[in-house]
Amino acid sequence: MPAGLVVLILAVSLGIQPVTTDLYLPALPALAESFNAPVAQVQLTLSALLLSFGISQLFWGPLSDRFGRRPILLWGLSAYTAASFASTLAASVPQLIVWRVVQGAAMGAVVMCARAIVRDLYQPQDGARMMSKGLSGLGMLACICAPLGGLLTQRYSWRAALMAVTVFGCLALALFALRFKETLHHKNPHALQLGTLVSTWRNILGNRTFLVFSLLSAAAYGGLFTFLACSSFVFVNVLGLSKTMYGLVMFSMGICYITGTFVCRRMLVRFDLSKSVMLAACLSLTGGTLMAVLAWAQVQTVWAIMLPMAIYMLGHGVHQPCGQAGAVGPFPQSAGAASAMNGFLMMLVAFIMGGWLGKHMDGTTLPLVMGVWVSSLVLVATAWTLVPKYGEPMSLKPAT
């Protein structure tokens, strides 16, 4: 496949995640009002999706190593599109949760394969650059999704926002069916055997490079998830923004993330993965700490959240491509399984954060602020101590 097509494939595969979540975020307050449901129950439609998304990757990864990326992508997208349509017809929050769980499990196949495709085609340093291009596309989709979700919800209903997700699934399925070519040329016929699975998981979880880069990407995503899970309630219910204005806020965050991915590519021309994430951690710490300081000073305005989060998102644009490429780098023969475990760990963190937020959202900005700040502290500790020590073995260094 031409490089441009690979970037498009990655952008769509990775972008399915913000399409599934960001289009839906402006609808959360309307959904709670429509079903007269408590915030914690509505929050579960998001956190349950992400948990199934993370767990499912543990199954999709070995399946893709055995049968290839193409069949897994097509199966996953078919199930995703069907579940997306069913969710638009949900008659209660529990029904919606069920269909969102199915949707998340199917989404896991798509995102997991995207990371594995990068390892199939590129060495880690080049893979991080290619991943950053794909994540730039993800950022563009995220920019579109939040304003579109807000507009559809405000003019029609939350069901219209979910129908837009269904349309995306149909278009993505058509693209992959017509243009995607298999990238795994040496399938592992033993990938699904119990002994092989146990050995593979043991090797992955025993690899310090994998653990360090997975901790980095999980900590970075923890801060982002906190913002995603809380932002609609904070900006609409606490700070009084309209759903359309909230969509524009999310648009600006997407722009910052895209900028971060461009910064990532520039960094990787001059520095290795380790140095790049160390520098980007300065942005993460600055954004998280500034948000906390403003909250403690009782500055409760839109800009007191937006400005620090914009700085955090710049760093996030570096940490995600470097963290994901670095995690799968040591495993060229089991990239699907490594990608799956990396994705599972990120979503496990998101699920834990979602459970905590559901219990602590109190009508103020404080839960959002604390979640982002704690994530930035974990991230910077990882980037400045563990990544330099374990994150740059010979297998990850660029060829000279």
C-alpha positions, 0 to 999 in steps of 0.5 A: 500500500502507498504511504498515503493510504497507510496514513489514511488507514491508521487515521481511520482505525485510530480515529474510530475511538474519538468518533465513538466517544467525542461525538457522544460526549455533548449528548451525555447531559441530554441523555441523563435528562432524557432517561431521568438517570443519575450521572453515575449511570450515564457515566457507565455508558462511557466507562463500560464501553472503554472496559470492553474495548480494553478487554476485547483487545486481549482476544483480538490480538492473538487472533490477528497474529493467527489469521492476519489483520484484514479479517479481524478488521472486517469482522470488527468493523461489521460488528461495530456498525451493527452495534452503533445502529442498535444503540440509537434505538435503545429504550433505556440506559441499561440497553444503551450500556449493553450495546455500547459494550458490544460496540467497544469490544468491536472497536478493540479489533480496529484500534489494536490492528492499527498499532500492529500494522505499524509494527508490521511495516516499520521499525520503532523509530520510524513507526513512531513517526508514522503513528504520529501521522495517523494520530494527527488524523485522529486529532482531525476527527476529534476536532470535527466530532465534538462540535458535530455531536453538540450540533446534532444533540442541540438541533435533534437529540442524542440519538442523532449523535449516535447515528452519526457514529453508525455512518462513520462505521459504514464508511470505514467498513467500505474503505477497508473492504476495498483498499486495505491489503494484508500487512502480516505476511508471516502468520503464527499458526500457533498463536491461539494455542494455550501454551503459546498464549501463556508464553507470549503474555509472560514474555510481554509482561516480563519485558521492562521496555513494554511495561515502561512505555505502557505506563507512559501511554496509560498515564497520558491517556488517564489525564485525557480520559478524565477530561473527556469523561468530566468535560461535558458536565463541567463546561455545560452544567457547571460553567454554563456553556451551550452544547455548541460552545462546548463542541468548540472547546473540544475542537480547540483541544483537538487542534492542540493535540494535532499540533503535538503530533507535529511536534512529535515528528520534529522531535523524532528527527533530532532525538530518540524516543526516550529524549522526546518523551522526557521533553514532552513531559515538561508540557504535561507537568506544566498543564496539570500543575497550572490547572491544579493551582488555578483550582486551589486559587478558586479560579472557576472559569472556562479558561482556567480549564482550557489553557492548562488542558491545551498545554497538556494536550501538546504533550499528549500528542508526543506521548501517545505515538512514542508510547504506543510504538515503543511498547510494541517495538520489542515484539515484531513476531507478536505485535498483535498481542503486544498491541492488545496488552498495551491497549488493555492497560490504557483502558483499564486505567480509564475504567478505574478513573471512570469509576472514581469520577462517577462517585466524586463528581460533585458539581465543581471542577475539582474532580476533573482537575485532580484527575488531570494533575495526578495523571501528569505527576505519574506521567512525568515520573515515568518519563524522567526516571523509568524511560531513560533506564528501560525505554531504549534497548538496542531493539528500539534504537534507530539504525545508523 
